[in-house]
Amino acid sequence: MKLSIIIVSWNVKDDLLACLASLRENPLSQPFELIVIDNDSPDETVELVKQNYPEVNLIENPNNRGFAKANNQGIELATGQYVLLLNPDTIVHPDSLDILVNFMDDNPDVGACGPKLLNEDGSAQASVRRFPTFRSVLYSHTVCRLLGLFRTQYRKWMMKDFKYDRQTDVDQIMGAAMMCRHSIIDQAGGMDENFFMYFEEIDLCYKIKQAGWRIVFYPEAVISHLGGQSSKQVPLKRIMLFKSMIAYFRIHRGKLAVELFVVVFKFALILRNICHLVIGLFTFVTAFVMSNKKRQKKAKEHICLHALLLTKYLWLVITM
């Protein structure tokens, strides 16, 4: 078997069916298999896949096991030389599977590659990054952003100047569409199941790079990606993101440095939302004095949002 395509799905039946339809319309020219792991979707995912796509090897989990653990279930079953980890909210374009497989065949030093991802409007989606650093995530999520601290490190992490029209070796590719050598995933021990959601593909890419393999962005292959359809349904997803981020650093950075970072991160995170809360209150008072009801409403929404986030982040400080 040349290729195993693994799709983890949770409560996104319409997106999944569209994805499977694109794979049926644009199949690999060589033998391949489709493995779908459903994480106990409350919608009709299981029934519709069985009815419309009998060729799919469907795994029905009795509960939501998360992205990493479910992918590992698929990887264990996979018989392909290559494994394509594919999100259900993707549409595979003509010849893209063959292009990726041929690229891997022609480049035996490449451990993983990713296609060019497109947004709904057809624009190129930001899908590559360098590995995160303490300073880059401090800018991304904390008061450092309001102060302009570490902006250069953040832009470097996000690869803001990246050209999505040329083949490039990168640190990490988005897990929405990542083709890996099966043997490399086995060598890396699969995805780390300590990550329920977020950072699992970053961790996998890090281990692939540490083992001496190349990771390549290859824009000749194209896949559309709607993005975030499952995660939109997850309560407290930002808390989950932060927990996974800290877990990643604890695995790959020195213990003392990480614990110091965690203290700074939590404080700076809460401080950012306090600042936004103060700004919202000032805006509301100003709008009230000027009898600007539209601006009052917007300021009130801003205050409620950051008050809620502040409550969540205080909980984060207590529990981590």
C-alpha positions in Angstrom: 0.0 0.0 0.0 1.4 3.3 -1.0 -0.6 5.8 1.1 -2.8 5.8 4.2 -5.0 8.8 4.6 -6.1 9.4 8.3 -8.9 11.8 9.1 -10.0 12.5 12.7 -13.5 13.8 12.9 -15.7 15.2 15.6 -19.1 16.6 14.9 -18.4 18.1 11.5 -20.3 15.7 9.2 -20.9 18.1 6.4 -17.2 19.0 6.2 -16.1 15.4 6.4 -18.5 14.3 3.7 -17.2 17.1 1.4 -13.6 16.0 2.2 -14.4 12.4 1.4 -16.1 13.4 -1.8 -13.0 15.3 -2.9 -10.9 12.3 -2.2 -13.2 10.1 -4.3 -13.1 12.6 -7.1 -9.3 13.1 -6.9 -7.9 9.8 -5.8 -4.2 8.7 -5.7 -3.3 6.8 -8.9 -1.7 4.1 -6.8 -3.3 1.9 -4.1 -4.3 3.8 -1.0 -6.6 3.5 2.0 -8.9 5.8 3.9 -9.1 5.6 7.7 -11.6 7.8 9.5 -11.6 8.0 13.3 -14.8 9.4 14.7 -14.4 10.8 18.2 -18.0 10.1 19.4 -19.7 12.7 17.2 -23.2 13.5 18.4 -24.3 14.2 14.8 -24.9 11.6 12.1 -21.3 11.3 11.0 -21.0 7.6 11.6 -24.2 6.6 9.8 -23.6 8.9 6.8 -20.0 7.7 6.3 -21.2 4.0 6.4 -24.0 4.8 4.0 -22.1 6.9 1.5 -18.5 5.7 1.8 -18.3 2.0 2.4 -14.7 1.9 1.3 -13.7 3.9 4.4 -12.2 2.0 7.3 -14.3 3.7 10.0 -13.3 3.6 13.7 -16.0 4.6 16.1 -14.6 5.8 19.5 -17.0 5.7 22.4 -15.7 9.1 23.6 -13.7 12.0 22.4 -10.1 10.9 22.7 -8.6 14.0 21.3 -6.6 14.6 18.1 -3.3 12.9 19.0 -4.7 9.7 20.4 -7.2 9.3 17.6 -4.5 9.8 15.0 -2.4 7.2 16.7 -5.3 4.8 16.4 -5.2 5.4 12.6 -1.4 5.2 12.4 -1.5 1.8 14.1 -3.9 0.5 11.6 -2.3 2.1 8.6 -0.4 -0.1 6.1 0.8 2.6 3.7 4.4 3.6 3.0 3.3 7.2 3.6 0.7 8.6 6.0 -1.3 11.7 5.2 -2.8 13.3 8.3 -5.8 15.2 6.9 -8.3 17.4 8.6 -12.0 16.8 7.8 -12.5 20.4 6.8 -10.3 20.1 3.7 -10.9 19.7 0.0 -8.2 17.9 -2.0 -7.5 19.3 -5.4 -6.8 17.3 -8.6 -3.5 15.4 -8.7 -2.4 16.8 -5.3 -2.0 13.3 -3.7 0.1 12.1 -6.6 2.2 15.2 -6.4 2.9 14.8 -2.7 3.7 11.1 -3.0 6.0 11.6 -6.0 7.8 14.3 -4.1 8.4 12.0 -1.2 9.5 9.2 -3.5 12.0 11.5 -5.2 13.4 12.9 -1.9 14.3 10.1 0.5 15.8 12.6 3.0 12.4 14.2 3.5 10.5 13.0 6.6 7.4 15.1 6.1 5.9 17.5 3.6 2.9 19.8 3.4 1.0 21.2 0.4 -0.1 24.8 -0.2 -3.3 25.4 1.8 -5.9 27.7 0.5 -8.5 29.7 2.4 -12.2 29.7 1.3 -11.6 32.8 -0.8 -8.7 31.0 -2.7 -5.9 33.0 -1.0 -2.9 31.2 0.4 -3.3 30.2 4.0 -0.5 30.7 6.5 0.5 27.1 7.1 4.2 27.1 8.1 6.0 28.4 11.1 9.3 28.2 12.9 9.3 26.4 16.3 7.9 28.7 19.0 10.1 30.5 21.5 9.3 31.9 24.9 9.5 35.5 23.6 7.3 34.8 20.5 4.4 33.4 22.5 4.7 36.2 25.1 4.1 38.7 22.3 1.3 36.6 20.9 -0.8 36.1 24.0 0.2 38.6 26.7 0.5 42.3 27.6 3.8 42.2 25.7 1.7 42.7 22.5 0.3 45.9 23.8 3.8 47.1 24.8 5.3 46.0 21.5 7.8 43.7 23.2 9.2 40.8 21.2 7.4 41.7 18.1 10.4 40.8 15.9 10.5 37.3 17.5 6.8 36.9 17.0 7.1 37.7 13.3 10.0 35.4 12.9 8.0 32.5 14.5 4.9 33.2 12.3 7.2 33.6 9.2 5.3 36.7 8.2 7.6 37.2 5.2 7.2 33.7 3.9 6.6 33.2 0.1 3.9 30.6 -0.4 4.8 30.1 -4.1 8.1 28.2 -3.7 9.4 25.0 -2.2 11.1 25.6 1.1 12.5 23.6 4.0 10.7 24.7 7.2 10.5 23.8 10.9 6.8 22.8 10.9 3.8 22.4 8.6 0.2 22.6 9.6 -1.3 19.4 10.8 -4.4 20.0 8.6 -2.5 18.3 5.7 0.8 16.6 6.6 2.3 13.7 4.7 4.9 11.7 6.6 6.9 8.6 6.1 5.2 5.8 8.1 8.6 4.6 9.3 9.4 8.1 10.6 6.2 8.4 12.6 6.9 5.0 14.1 10.5 6.2 14.9 9.1 9.3 16.6 6.7 7.1 18.7 3.6 8.6 17.0 1.9 11.7 18.3 2.4 12.5 22.0 -1.0 11.7 23.6 -0.3 14.1 26.4 -1.6 16.7 23.9 -5.4 16.4 23.6 -5.6 19.2 21.1 -3.1 21.8 19.8 0.7 21.5 19.6 0.7 17.8 18.8 1.8 18.4 15.2 4.4 20.9 16.3 5.8 18.3 18.7 5.8 15.7 15.9 7.6 18.0 13.5 10.2 18.9 16.2 10.9 15.2 16.8 11.2 14.6 13.0 13.7 17.5 12.7 15.7 16.3 15.7 16.0 12.9 14.1 17.8 14.6 11.1 14.9 14.5 8.6 13.9 17.4 6.4 10.4 19.0 6.5 9.4 20.7 3.3 6.6 23.0 2.2 5.7 21.9 -1.4 3.3 24.3 -3.1 2.9 22.2 -6.3 0.2 20.3 -4.3 -2.9 22.3 -3.3 -5.5 21.6 -0.7 -8.3 23.9 0.5 -8.7 24.2 4.3 -11.7 25.8 5.9 -10.0 25.8 9.3 -11.0 25.4 13.0 -14.4 23.8 12.5 -14.0 21.2 15.3 -12.1 23.6 17.7 -14.9 26.2 17.4 -17.1 23.8 19.4 -14.6 23.3 22.2 -15.3 25.2 25.4 -12.3 26.9 27.0 -10.2 26.1 23.9 -7.8 29.0 24.7 -7.1 27.4 28.1 -6.5 24.1 26.2 -4.1 25.9 23.8 -2.1 27.4 26.7 -1.9 24.1 28.5 -0.6 22.3 25.4 1.9 25.1 24.7 3.3 24.9 28.2 3.4 21.1 27.9 5.4 21.4 24.7 7.9 23.7 26.3 8.2 21.3 29.3 9.1 18.5 26.9 11.6 20.3 24.8 13.1 23.1 27.0 15.1 23.1 30.2 13.0 22.6 33.4 14.2 25.8 35.2 13.7 28.0 32.2 10.2 26.7 31.5 9.0 27.1 35.1 10.3 30.7 35.1 8.6 31.3 31.7 5.3 29.9 33.1 5.3 32.4 36.0 6.0 35.3 33.6 3.4 34.1 31.1 0.6 33.7 33.5 1.2 37.2 35.1 1.6 38.9 31.7 -1.5 37.1 30.3 -3.7 38.3 33.2 -2.2 41.8 32.9 -3.1 42.0 29.2 -6.8 41.3 30.0 -6.8 43.7 32.9 -5.5 46.4 30.5 -8.3 45.5 27.9 -10.8 45.7 30.7 -9.7 49.1 31.8 -9.7 50.3 28.2 -13.2 49.0 27.8 -14.5 50.7 30.9 -12.9 54.0 29.8 -14.5 53.7 26.4 -17.9 52.9 27.9 -17.8 56.0 30.2 -16.7 58.2 27.4 -19.5 56.9 25.1 -22.0 57.3 27.9 -21.0 61.0 28.4 -21.3 61.6 24.7 -24.6 59.6 24.5 -23.1 57.4 21.8 -25.3 54.2 22.3 -23.6 52.3 19.5 -20.2 52.8 21.0 -21.6 52.0 24.5 -22.9 48.7 23.2 -19.6 47.8 21.6 -17.6 48.8 24.8 -20.0 46.7 26.9 -19.3 43.7 24.8 -15.6 44.3 25.0 -15.8 44.5 28.8 -17.9 41.3 29.1 -15.5 39.4 26.9 -12.4 40.4 28.8 -14.0 39.9 32.2 -14.9 36.4 31.1 -11.4 35.7 29.8 -9.9 37.1 33.0 -11.9 34.7 35.0 -10.7 31.8 32.8 -7.1 32.9 33.1 -7.2 33.2 36.8 -8.4 29.6 36.8 -5.4 28.7 34.6 -3.1 30.2 37.2 -4.6 28.2 40.0 -4.6 24.9 38.1 -1.2 25.0 36.4 
